[in-house]
Amino acid sequence: MNFEVKVDAYKVNSLIINEHVDPLNGRVIWDSYRSIFNASALLCSIIFAPLYFTWSAFLVFIVLLIVTMCAGHSIGFHRRLIHRTFHCEKWLERLLVWLGVLVGMHGPFWVIRSHDFRDWAQRQKNCHPYLRHGGGFIKDAWWSLHCKLVLDNPPEFNPGIDIGNDKFYIFLQKTWMMHQIPLAIILFFVGGLPWVVWGVVVRVMLGVHMHWMVGYFCHTNGSQDWLVDDGAVQAHNVWWAAIPSMGESWHNNHHAFPASARHGLYPGQLDIGYLCLLLLEKLGLVWNIQTPETLPPRPGITPISEQAKRTYLQLQKNISQDVYESSCS
């Protein structure tokens, strides 16, 4: 049975905002569990990856990295669980989210909360440097991979009734680190220690660090087509990260149309995650894939490039045509 909850296409839906919330004042503290986990993956990769390199292990690393980052993080976590950019049956959503957990960043609730806190804060007129990648490359790496921000007056978090009360997601959140173990056991029996080192340790290390680095550059440097009005942070499109990020690095487009499943909006902007969704649509596994053309009008954005201005005018024409057709029906 499919169960869909309607959400506002442009609202940060998991946060409860009141007049007391403050995105600016807070303190950065050490996040011990994540820090030890990430540091261990990095240290073990440096020590053991060269010792246990084989071409078959490297192939396993590549395949699992693509599957978990694309199907898991990009499609499952970001485009489905957070932004609801397409519809699918619950079993497929859970499978995609489990693949997202295998990336090794954290559980589903943590991912939603971290994303939405940053998204909400960046829309404000000012926010804490932690939330806008404002500490510089080295400090931001330390903050993002080993620390957490505790705001003095944060918004309340509620992921929604179809997520927050889902027993499978509650289980994933409590056990997110442990899900590498059954995968490691399978890889060990098939390919030995080289497959474990490259298929689990190196993959998790690279996936987590790559996710942070792409996020850092997408909020600090790159081309822009759109500005979000009054936003403390404006996103950028980072062309060189399009393939490793599965299309997530067209982040300026994403800030303009967060509920769009398509991030690469213009010719030459390769969006692997969106292409995979089109394949799943052809297979009948997903439907109602949202793009800027099918979304409600987007308030509070300004096109600044010629291609964005053309897109904006076309969207306005589409809206006018829809209004005209509705009045005639």
Backbone torsions as a table, in degrees:
resi	resn	phi	psi	omega
1	MET	NA	130.8	178.6
2	ASN	-90.0	135.0	-178.9
3	PHE	-128.3	114.4	-178.0
4	GLU	-116.2	133.9	173.9
5	VAL	-107.3	126.5	-179.8
6	LYS	-71.9	134.8	178.3
7	VAL	-128.5	156.3	175.5
8	ASP	-71.5	127.7	-174.8
9	ALA	-63.7	-24.5	-173.9
10	TYR	-122.3	9.1	178.5
11	LYS	-99.3	149.6	171.1
12	VAL	-81.1	96.5	-163.2
13	ASN	-74.8	-21.1	-174.9
14	SER	-88.6	-4.1	-176.2
15	LEU	-107.8	143.0	175.2
16	ILE	-105.8	111.1	-172.8
17	ILE	-102.1	132.8	171.5
18	ASN	-130.8	-177.7	-174.0
19	GLU	-70.6	-10.7	-176.3
20	HIS	-95.2	-12.3	-176.3
21	VAL	-66.4	147.2	-174.8
22	ASP	-142.3	114.1	-179.2
23	PRO	-84.1	0.5	-171.8
24	LEU	-101.3	-43.9	-170.6
25	ASN	-97.0	127.4	179.7
26	GLY	176.6	-175.2	-178.8
27	ARG	-134.6	146.3	177.4
28	VAL	-94.7	125.4	-179.0
29	ILE	-125.4	160.8	-179.3
30	TRP	-70.0	130.3	176.8
31	ASP	-100.0	91.9	-166.2
32	SER	-58.8	-47.9	-174.9
33	TYR	-64.5	-48.5	178.9
34	ARG	-65.1	-38.8	-177.9
35	SER	-63.4	-47.3	180.0
36	ILE	-64.7	-41.8	179.2
37	PHE	-61.1	-50.3	-177.7
38	ASN	-68.4	-40.2	179.3
39	ALA	-66.5	-38.1	179.2
40	SER	-65.5	-41.6	178.5
41	ALA	-62.9	-40.8	179.5
42	LEU	-66.7	-47.3	-178.0
43	LEU	-64.1	-44.9	-179.9
44	CYS	-65.7	-34.0	177.8
45	SER	-65.6	-43.7	179.8
46	ILE	-62.5	-40.7	-176.2
47	ILE	-78.4	-48.1	-167.0
48	PHE	-97.8	-23.6	-177.8
49	ALA	-57.7	-46.9	178.3
50	PRO	-65.9	-34.0	-177.1
51	LEU	-70.9	-30.2	-174.0
52	TYR	-115.4	25.8	179.1
53	PHE	-74.4	129.0	166.1
54	THR	-140.0	158.4	-179.0
55	TRP	-67.2	-34.0	178.0
56	SER	-67.6	-39.1	177.5
57	ALA	-65.4	-38.7	178.4
58	PHE	-64.9	-38.8	177.9
59	LEU	-64.8	-42.3	176.2
60	VAL	-60.3	-42.4	177.4
61	PHE	-57.8	-47.8	-178.3
62	ILE	-63.1	-47.5	-177.6
63	VAL	-63.2	-47.8	-178.9
64	LEU	-67.5	-34.8	177.8
65	LEU	-63.8	-45.1	179.9
66	ILE	-63.9	-45.7	-177.3
67	VAL	-63.7	-47.8	-177.1
68	THR	-70.6	-40.3	-179.0
69	MET	-72.6	-36.7	-177.5
70	CYS	-83.6	-65.7	-178.1
71	ALA	-67.1	-37.8	-176.1
72	GLY	-80.5	-65.8	-174.0
73	HIS	-76.6	-54.6	-174.1
74	SER	-66.1	-49.2	-176.5
75	ILE	-86.4	-50.4	-174.8
76	GLY	-69.4	-57.8	-178.5
77	PHE	-71.3	-57.3	-167.2
78	HIS	-80.0	-56.3	-172.5
79	ARG	-79.5	-22.6	178.7
80	ARG	-101.7	-64.4	-169.7
81	LEU	-67.5	-40.3	-175.9
82	ILE	-84.0	-51.5	-171.2
83	HIS	-104.8	-7.7	177.4
84	ARG	52.0	49.3	-175.1
85	THR	-83.3	-4.4	176.0
86	PHE	-154.9	167.7	178.5
87	HIS	-110.5	148.7	175.5
88	CYS	-160.9	169.2	176.2
89	GLU	-71.2	156.6	-175.3
90	LYS	-63.0	-35.4	-178.4
91	TRP	-62.9	-38.5	179.4
92	LEU	-71.0	-40.6	177.0
93	GLU	-58.3	-44.9	-179.5
94	ARG	-65.0	-38.9	177.5
95	LEU	-63.2	-44.7	179.7
96	LEU	-63.8	-40.8	179.4
97	VAL	-66.8	-39.0	176.9
98	TRP	-61.8	-41.5	175.9
99	LEU	-62.2	-33.6	175.8
100	GLY	-65.8	-38.2	176.8
101	VAL	-62.7	-35.6	179.6
102	LEU	-65.0	-18.3	174.6
103	VAL	-57.5	-38.0	175.9
104	GLY	101.7	10.8	179.5
105	MET	-77.6	-47.7	-179.7
106	HIS	174.2	-170.2	177.4
107	GLY	-84.1	172.2	-174.4
108	PRO	-62.7	-39.5	-179.1
109	PHE	-66.1	-41.9	178.8
110	TRP	-62.7	-42.3	-178.7
111	VAL	-63.7	-45.5	179.4
112	ILE	-62.4	-47.8	-177.1
113	ARG	-63.0	-46.0	-178.9
114	SER	-62.6	-44.5	178.8
115	HIS	-61.8	-49.2	-173.3
116	ASP	-71.7	-33.9	174.7
117	PHE	-60.9	-46.0	-179.2
118	ARG	-67.3	-41.9	-179.8
119	ASP	-61.3	-47.9	179.0
120	TRP	-62.2	-45.8	-176.9
121	ALA	-63.8	-39.2	-178.0
122	GLN	-69.2	-18.8	176.8
123	ARG	-81.8	-13.8	-179.4
124	GLN	-81.2	172.5	-178.0
125	LYS	-73.7	-21.3	175.7
126	ASN	-156.9	154.0	178.5
127	CYS	-155.8	168.7	-177.7
128	HIS	-62.6	143.7	178.5
129	PRO	-53.6	-31.9	177.2
130	TYR	-58.5	-38.6	-174.7
131	LEU	-83.3	-15.3	179.9
132	ARG	-116.5	18.7	-179.7
133	HIS	52.8	44.6	-171.6
134	GLY	-99.0	12.5	-177.6
135	GLY	-100.4	2.9	-173.9
136	GLY	89.4	164.9	-171.1
137	PHE	-59.1	-51.2	-175.2
138	ILE	-68.6	-48.8	-179.2
139	LYS	-64.5	-37.6	-179.2
140	ASP	-66.7	-35.7	175.9
141	ALA	-61.8	-45.7	179.2
142	TRP	-63.3	-48.1	179.9
143	TRP	-58.7	-50.4	-171.3
144	SER	-72.3	-33.7	-175.0
145	LEU	-96.9	-17.0	-173.2
146	HIS	-133.2	-2.3	-174.9
147	CYS	-134.0	175.7	173.3
148	LYS	-143.4	154.5	-179.9
149	LEU	-98.2	130.9	174.5
150	VAL	-112.0	103.9	178.8
151	LEU	-74.9	147.7	177.6
152	ASP	-65.8	-38.7	-179.8
153	ASN	-135.0	78.6	-176.7
154	PRO	-82.9	161.6	170.1
155	PRO	-69.4	156.7	172.2
156	GLU	-77.5	154.2	-176.6
157	PHE	-116.0	129.4	175.7
158	ASN	-145.6	104.5	-174.4
159	PRO	-70.8	-9.5	179.2
160	GLY	111.1	154.2	-171.9
161	ILE	-68.8	-27.6	-179.5
162	ASP	-87.4	-2.3	177.6
163	ILE	-117.9	-53.6	-175.0
164	GLY	-62.4	-28.3	180.0
165	ASN	-104.3	10.5	178.7
166	ASP	-77.7	117.7	-175.0
167	LYS	-62.9	-32.5	178.8
168	PHE	-67.8	-41.4	179.5
169	TYR	-70.2	-35.8	174.6
170	ILE	-61.0	-42.7	177.5
171	PHE	-62.7	-44.9	179.4
172	LEU	-61.8	-39.9	-179.4
173	GLN	-64.7	-39.2	-178.2
174	LYS	-74.8	-24.8	-170.1
175	THR	-123.5	21.9	-169.0
176	TRP	-57.6	-37.0	179.4
177	MET	-67.6	-31.2	-171.1
178	MET	-75.4	-14.6	-173.9
179	HIS	-74.8	-8.5	173.2
180	GLN	-76.0	-22.0	-173.6
181	ILE	-67.1	-53.4	179.2
182	PRO	-60.9	-35.1	176.0
183	LEU	-64.3	-42.3	179.6
184	ALA	-63.0	-38.2	179.6
185	ILE	-64.2	-44.9	179.1
186	ILE	-62.1	-45.9	-179.3
187	LEU	-64.0	-36.4	-179.5
188	PHE	-64.2	-43.9	-177.9
189	PHE	-71.9	-23.5	179.7
190	VAL	-89.8	-45.7	-172.2
191	GLY	-127.7	3.6	177.9
192	GLY	77.6	-168.3	-177.0
193	LEU	-58.9	-37.2	178.3
194	PRO	-56.3	-40.0	179.9
195	TRP	-69.6	-34.3	177.4
196	VAL	-68.0	-47.8	-177.9
197	VAL	-60.6	-48.0	-176.7
198	TRP	-83.9	-34.8	-177.4
199	GLY	-79.0	-20.6	179.9
200	VAL	-118.3	-63.9	-170.1
201	VAL	-65.7	-54.3	-177.8
202	VAL	-67.0	-40.0	179.5
203	ARG	-61.2	-47.1	179.6
204	VAL	-63.4	-45.4	-179.8
205	MET	-58.5	-50.0	-176.7
206	LEU	-68.7	-40.9	-180.0
207	GLY	-60.9	-45.4	-178.8
208	VAL	-68.2	-45.9	-178.9
209	HIS	-68.7	-36.6	178.2
210	MET	-66.8	-39.9	177.9
211	HIS	-59.8	-45.0	177.9
212	TRP	-62.7	-46.3	-173.8
213	MET	-65.1	-42.1	177.3
214	VAL	-62.6	-42.9	177.3
215	GLY	-60.7	-39.5	179.7
216	TYR	-62.2	-50.9	-177.6
217	PHE	-69.7	-31.6	179.3
218	CYS	-68.3	-14.5	178.0
219	HIS	-113.3	6.9	-177.5
220	THR	-131.6	-26.5	-172.3
221	ASN	-157.6	136.1	178.2
222	GLY	142.9	177.4	-177.4
223	SER	-74.3	159.9	179.9
224	GLN	-138.6	140.8	173.4
225	ASP	-115.0	-22.7	-174.2
226	TRP	-134.4	151.9	169.0
227	LEU	-120.9	134.9	173.4
228	VAL	-88.9	119.2	-173.3
229	ASP	-59.1	131.9	176.0
230	ASP	66.3	13.0	-179.2
231	GLY	-78.5	138.3	177.8
232	ALA	-68.2	-29.8	-177.6
233	VAL	-129.2	130.4	175.5
234	GLN	-107.1	131.5	-177.6
235	ALA	-79.8	166.3	-178.5
236	HIS	-131.2	154.2	171.1
237	ASN	-93.0	125.7	-177.0
238	VAL	-115.8	99.0	-170.8
239	TRP	-63.0	-38.8	-173.9
240	TRP	-70.7	-14.4	-179.9
241	ALA	-100.5	7.3	-175.6
242	ALA	-60.9	-43.5	-177.9
243	ILE	-74.0	-52.7	-179.8
244	PRO	-63.2	-25.8	-180.0
245	SER	-92.1	-1.1	-179.1
246	MET	62.6	31.0	179.2
247	GLY	96.5	-5.6	-178.7
248	GLU	-68.5	-19.2	-174.6
249	SER	-80.1	-2.2	169.3
250	TRP	-82.1	60.8	-165.1
251	HIS	-80.0	-26.2	174.8
252	ASN	-63.7	-41.3	175.3
253	ASN	-62.5	-39.3	-178.7
254	HIS	-66.6	-39.8	176.4
255	HIS	-61.7	-34.9	179.6
256	ALA	-72.3	-38.6	-177.7
257	PHE	-132.8	72.6	-173.5
258	PRO	-63.7	-25.0	-178.9
259	ALA	-91.7	8.8	176.5
260	SER	-87.4	132.4	175.7
261	ALA	-74.1	-17.1	179.4
262	ARG	-100.8	118.7	178.8
263	HIS	-96.9	-37.0	176.8
264	GLY	-83.1	97.8	-169.9
265	LEU	-89.9	-19.5	-170.0
266	TYR	-121.6	160.7	-179.9
267	PRO	-53.8	135.3	-179.6
268	GLY	89.5	-7.4	179.9
269	GLN	-95.0	87.5	-176.9
270	LEU	-65.9	126.7	-179.0
271	ASP	-128.3	90.2	-175.1
272	ILE	-64.5	-38.2	179.4
273	GLY	-60.5	-41.8	179.4
274	TYR	-67.8	-41.0	178.0
275	LEU	-61.6	-38.0	177.1
276	CYS	-66.1	-37.1	176.4
277	LEU	-64.3	-38.8	177.1
278	LEU	-63.0	-37.0	176.4
279	LEU	-65.1	-44.2	178.1
280	LEU	-63.3	-33.5	177.3
281	GLU	-65.6	-42.6	178.4
282	LYS	-62.1	-31.6	178.6
283	LEU	-81.5	-3.7	179.2
284	GLY	79.5	15.8	-176.1
285	LEU	-92.6	-23.6	176.4
286	VAL	-132.7	160.1	179.4
287	TRP	-155.2	174.3	-178.7
288	ASN	51.8	49.2	177.4
289	ILE	-73.8	121.8	-174.7
290	GLN	-88.2	138.3	172.6
291	THR	-132.9	169.5	179.7
292	PRO	-53.8	-30.8	-178.2
293	GLU	-70.5	-25.4	-176.2
294	THR	-103.3	-2.5	-178.0
295	LEU	-88.5	160.6	172.2
296	PRO	-62.4	162.2	178.2
297	PRO	-54.4	138.6	-177.5
298	ARG	-96.9	109.3	176.9
299	PRO	-80.6	157.4	168.8
300	GLY	77.6	25.6	174.7
301	ILE	-128.0	150.5	179.6
302	THR	-126.7	121.8	176.0
303	PRO	-74.0	135.4	-177.5
304	ILE	-122.0	-10.7	176.2
305	SER	-108.8	163.5	-179.0
306	GLU	-64.0	-40.7	-179.2
307	GLN	-68.4	-34.0	176.3
308	ALA	-69.5	-38.5	178.2
309	LYS	-63.3	-39.4	177.0
310	ARG	-64.5	-42.5	177.6
311	THR	-61.2	-43.6	-178.1
312	TYR	-62.7	-43.4	179.1
313	LEU	-64.6	-40.8	179.3
314	GLN	-64.9	-40.2	177.5
315	LEU	-63.3	-39.1	177.6
316	GLN	-64.4	-39.2	177.9
317	LYS	-64.5	-40.3	178.7
318	ASN	-62.6	-40.7	179.0
319	ILE	-64.6	-43.9	179.9
320	SER	-63.2	-40.3	179.0
321	GLN	-65.3	-39.9	178.3
322	ASP	-64.3	-41.6	178.8
323	VAL	-63.3	-42.1	-179.8
324	TYR	-64.1	-45.3	-178.9
325	GLU	-65.6	-35.2	178.5
326	SER	-66.8	-38.8	-178.7
327	SER	-69.9	-24.7	-178.9
328	CYS	-86.7	-17.9	-176.0
329	SER	-85.9	NA	NA
